[in-house]
Amino acid sequence: AQLVESGGGLVQPVGSLRLSCAASGFTFSSYVMSWFRQAPGKERELLALITTGGGFTNYADSVSGRFTISRDNAKNTVYLQMNSLKPGDTAKYYCNARHVLIYWGQGTQVTDSS
């Protein structure tokens, strides 16, 4: 089983990025998918989750209204659309799959360029 994140990079303040997480080796559509982030010296933070069919999403207060999680079960991919980025959003972003087992990706770095 594997999760591979992509889409990170340098961003301007109030800019946007879309992160992707491609899954393989397990039944993606059966797993609740989440995005986390971890900044240096801080604990890993749950940002958003989406249920198996995409019918329910939930967000941390820190990103609610700015970030949107979505999934495409036909492509085995989960996305995180990030808008109105702030310097405090600088972190390594990880996707997570949870069902019978839990899988993590290797992370993708998002850095504010200001």
Disulfide bonds with the S-S distance in Angstrom:
Cys21-Cys95 1.91
